[in-house]
Amino acid sequence: MARQRSFIMIKPDAMQRGLVGDIITKFQKRGFTLIATKVTQPGRAHFEEHYAEHKGRDFFNKLVTFASSGPVVAMVWEGDDIIATSRTMIGATNPANAATGTIRDLYGLCQGRNAVHGSDSVESANREIALWFKPEEIYAYDHHNEKWVYEKVQEVAPVQKKEEVPALVEAPVVEEKVFEAVVEEKAAEPVAEEKVPEVE
């Protein structure tokens, strides 16, 4: 499997309906890693560029008008074969045709309000990610759950035997009360007077 990145966008309808957490959770539970996200409303010109491949089709104007009608959540997700897998998770463009359990099946009722967008190819993902995010806005990191999500060989350091672990040498600690007692005891001792020789 190839490690990939995909652009996923929660559309204005899902944003307004309070479905952001539910949708993000589905990708997290699947095992994918969120490496960039922001809430934004970039405007019509931005969406015309985003949907440039559909320019000239009869639904283009309606699509751009809806997409720019409110805030969206733009995200970059990373994982093995995430582009194909996320498209399966999202479901068919028309929620009426979406497979049971997919995001559009659960949260959409009509094609014009289908909740989420996902890149459909590596080329589209690269173009969309570059359009929505600057390189410094993307944070790649090693997620702690990878070894539980992906089947791969992990290099595990050998466990040291007990006798091989050096004992810690701690400096003696003088308790404050004991210290005070020693000072008081010293103060209580009579001070021997020095004999001054008599002057004849």
Residue pairs with C-beta under 8 A, 6 or more apart in sequence:
1 80
1 81
2 80
2 81
3 78
3 79
3 80
4 78
4 79
4 80
4 81
4 82
4 83
4 122
4 125
5 35
5 76
5 77
5 78
5 82
5 125
5 129
6 76
6 77
6 78
6 82
6 83
6 86
6 118
6 119
6 125
7 74
7 75
7 76
7 117
7 118
7 119
7 124
7 125
7 128
7 129
7 132
8 27
8 75
8 76
8 77
8 86
8 116
8 117
8 118
8 119
9 72
9 73
9 74
9 75
9 116
9 117
9 118
9 132
10 19
10 20
10 23
10 24
10 72
10 73
10 75
10 115
10 116
11 66
11 67
11 72
11 113
11 114
11 115
11 116
11 117
12 66
12 67
12 69
12 70
12 71
12 72
13 108
13 113
13 114
13 115
14 20
14 23
14 107
14 115
14 116
15 39
15 70
15 71
15 72
15 73
16 70
17 107
19 107
19 115
20 73
22 107
23 103
23 107
23 115
23 116
24 34
24 73
24 75
26 89
26 103
27 34
27 77
27 86
27 89
28 34
30 79
30 85
30 89
31 79
31 145
31 149
31 150
32 77
32 78
32 79
32 82
32 86
33 77
33 78
33 79
33 141
33 143
34 75
34 76
34 77
35 76
35 77
35 78
35 138
35 139
35 140
35 141
36 74
36 75
36 76
36 129
36 133
36 137
36 138
36 139
37 73
37 74
37 75
37 76
38 73
38 74
38 133
38 137
39 71
39 72
39 73
39 74
40 71
40 72
40 74
40 132
41 68
41 70
41 71
41 72
42 68
43 68
44 64
44 65
44 68
46 68
46 131
47 63
47 64
47 67
47 68
48 55
48 64
49 131
50 67
50 128
50 131
50 132
51 60
51 63
51 64
51 67
53 124
54 60
54 63
62 112
66 112
66 113
74 132
74 133
76 129
76 132
76 133
76 138
77 86
78 140
79 85
79 149
80 150
83 118
83 119
83 120
83 121
83 122
83 125
86 118
86 119
87 118
87 120
88 99
88 102
89 102
89 103
89 118
90 102
90 103
90 104
90 116
90 118
91 98
91 99
91 102
91 103
91 104
91 105
91 108
92 98
92 99
92 102
92 104
93 104
93 111
93 114
94 104
94 110
94 111
94 114
95 104
95 105
95 107
95 108
95 109
95 110
95 111
95 114
95 115
96 109
96 110
96 111
98 104
98 105
98 108
99 105
103 115
103 116
104 114
104 115
104 116
107 115
107 116
108 114
108 115
119 125
119 128
119 129
129 138
147 154
